[in-house]
Amino acid sequence: MKLAQNISPSLVNNIKTCSLRWCYSQLRVPKIPVYVKEADFGISGHSAIKKYFESISNKPTEKEIRQTAENAFGVVTSMKTKLRRSIDNFVNFEISRLRTWQIYKPKLVEAHLKNTPEEIYRKVNFMPPVGFKSIVDFYGSGILIDWKFGEVDHITDLFQFQLGFMTMQLEWSGNPVNKAYLVSLVSGQILEQPQTTESWVIYNIKNILGQIESNDFRPNKCGLCNYCEYKLRCDLQCQYLCMNG
């Protein structure tokens, strides 16, 4: 299969979670729409954080932080219990930053970063078939933060790759990253990125490209199958293979 989109953390996550589902999506296989409230909650939450930083002043008071957060998160209408916990944890995190950081407002919020294949080649002597892209949730004072709206209690390999990928792009664009954190707003967990090298990130990208080029797409039966828009097709295909194998 020929890759028709830029390489991003979400692309790698989708392929590693279930490469067959990703393949179906690229081939535009007919699907059954599935509403996933957790996904909707995450999208709305990221929009709320962007609105918050657009509205907050450069040197806010703790009261302003609380009020601005309440107003910004008003766009989120689902999962009320998780929403309340997310707002409280976000406010506590931001008040802590206010007390300890010299510059409160971040340099980048929900920022789109892109690199062409030619730029990538100049950086790491590797020419991918497409470019790189990512969305950086928060960057300021040398700190990268990736907000999560799900229950997260440890850094998985996929999360490590995501933070490493964004760190690499930020540093290529002249924004040094001293530390990177994954912050779960639902649980309040603040997890620091383990040491991640640029070569490790590129190694994982090469592996994904090799999988795509070899058309190695397989189903990954897991708890997420019930939320997949291709579940019926996948079940029928697996049944057919069992009956005719």
LOKOLTOR-370193 format. One record per residue (C-alpha): y, x, z. Coordinates in steps of 0.05 Angstrom, whole numbers, padded with zeros to 5 digits, always signed. Example, Ala and Ser with C-alpha at 12.3 -4.5 7.8 and 13.67 -1.06 7.14 Angstrom:
LOKOLTOR-370193
-00090+00246+00156 -00021+00273+00143 
***
This chain:
LOKOLTOR-370193
+00000+00000+00000 +00070+00024-00016 +00118+00021+00043 +00178-00021+00024 +00218-00017+00089 +00249+00037+00131 +00207+00068+00187 +00229+00041+00255 +00201+00035+00325 +00187-00039+00313 +00148-00023+00249 +00105+00028+00286 +00095-00021+00344 +00074-00077+00297 +00023-00032+00260 -00006-00004+00324 -00010-00073+00357 -00046-00104+00297 -00045-00069+00230 -00076-00128+00195 -00021-00175+00218 +00031-00126+00193 -00006-00121+00126 -00007-00196+00118 +00068-00199+00131 +00082-00146+00078 +00039-00183+00027 +00075-00248+00044 +00009-00283+00060 +00021-00357+00077 +00027-00366+00152 +00031-00420+00205 +00098-00414+00242 +00088-00402+00316 +00143-00409+00368 +00139-00355+00421 +00188-00369+00477 +00182-00298+00504 +00207-00270+00437 +00264-00320+00436 +00282-00301+00507 +00285-00227+00489 +00328-00238+00427 +00376-00283+00466 +00378-00233+00523 +00399-00175+00477 +00453-00219+00448 +00478-00234+00518 +00482-00160+00536 +00522-00145+00473 +00569-00202+00490 +00576-00175+00561 +00598-00106+00539 +00646-00135+00487 +00678-00176+00543 +00679-00129+00603 +00739-00085+00617 +00737-00009+00619 +00743-00007+00695 +00717-00073+00721 +00710-00096+00793 +00642-00117+00820 +00667-00189+00818 +00685-00182+00745 +00616-00154+00729 +00582-00213+00762 +00626-00265+00729 +00623-00233+00660 +00547-00227+00664 +00540-00301+00683 +00584-00321+00625 +00549-00276+00575 +00479-00298+00594 +00501-00370+00586 +00475-00365+00514 +00404-00359+00540 +00373-00427+00550 +00299-00414+00559 +00255-00389+00616 +00304-00405+00672 +00266-00368+00728 +00261-00303+00688 +00333-00312+00666 +00357-00316+00738 +00318-00253+00756 +00344-00217+00694 +00417-00234+00709 +00411-00211+00781 +00376-00146+00762 +00426-00132+00706 +00485-00144+00754 +00455-00098+00807 +00442-00044+00754 +00513-00049+00727 +00545-00047+00796 +00504+00016+00811 +00530+00047+00746 +00601+00027+00764 +00595+00064+00830 +00563+00128+00802 +00586+00137+00730 +00653+00167+00713 +00658+00127+00648 +00633+00056+00655 +00633+00027+00584 +00580+00055+00537 +00595+00089+00471 +00543+00049+00433 +00515-00021+00444 +00464-00053+00398 +00481+00003+00348 +00444+00009+00282 +00423+00081+00265 +00398+00101+00197 +00374+00165+00163 +00358+00174+00090 +00295+00213+00068 +00340+00270+00046 +00373+00274+00114 +00306+00273+00149 +00280+00330+00104 +00340+00373+00123 +00326+00361+00197 +00251+00370+00201 +00227+00395+00133 +00190+00330+00121 +00206+00281+00064 +00181+00210+00081 +00178+00158+00026 +00231+00116+00061 +00286+00127+00113 +00288+00118+00188 +00324+00063+00226 +00330+00037+00297 +00375-00005+00341 +00401+00030+00403 +00412-00019+00460 +00457+00026+00502 +00483+00097+00497 +00537+00128+00540 +00550+00192+00579 +00488+00224+00550 +00443+00168+00574 +00400+00123+00529 +00378+00056+00557 +00329+00008+00526 +00331-00061+00557 +00266-00100+00563 +00260-00174+00579 +00185-00173+00593 +00144-00150+00653 +00141-00074+00646 +00114-00028+00700 +00100+00037+00663 +00117+00076+00600 +00063+00064+00547 +00053+00110+00487 +00090+00058+00444 +00149+00057+00492 +00150+00132+00494 +00151+00135+00418 +00207+00083+00416 +00251+00122+00464 +00233+00188+00430 +00250+00160+00361 +00318+00135+00384 +00332+00200+00421 +00317+00239+00358 +00364+00195+00316 +00420+00198+00367 +00417+00274+00371 +00416+00279+00296 +00481+00238+00295 +00515+00285+00345 +00501+00244+00408 +00461+00288+00457 +00412+00251+00502 +00403+00281+00571 +00360+00224+00598 +00328+00161+00570 +00308+00100+00610 +00269+00036+00598 +00299-00018+00642 +00258-00082+00653 +00308-00134+00673 +00255-00185+00693 +00220-00139+00742 +00279-00093+00759 +00238-00031+00742 +00276+00030+00718 +00229+00078+00682 +00249+00147+00658 +00223+00173+00592 +00171+00229+00600 +00183+00293+00562 +00179+00277+00488 +00187+00327+00432 +00214+00315+00363 +00150+00343+00333 +00109+00291+00371 +00151+00234+00343 +00144+00261+00272 +00068+00271+00282 +00061+00197+00300 +00102+00176+00240 +00058+00218+00193 -00004+00184+00223 +00025+00115+00210 +00043+00134+00138 -00027+00160+00127 -00056+00094+00152 -00011+00055+00105 -00027+00099+00045 -00102+00092+00057 -00097+00016+00065 -00131+00021+00133 -00112-00047+00162 -00157-00078+00215 -00151-00136+00263 -00140-00120+00336 -00168-00176+00378 -00125-00183+00440 -00085-00232+00482 -00030-00234+00430 -00076-00267+00379 -00058-00336+00405 +00015-00323+00386 -00001-00297+00316 +00019-00337+00254 -00042-00311+00217 -00094-00327+00271 -00130-00381+00231 -00135-00337+00169 -00158-00278+00210 -00212-00319+00246 -00238-00347+00180 -00239-00279+00147 -00278-00248+00205 -00326-00307+00205 -00337-00298+00130 -00351-00224+00139 -00401-00238+00194 -00437-00290+00151 -00437-00247+00088 -00441-00177+00118 
***
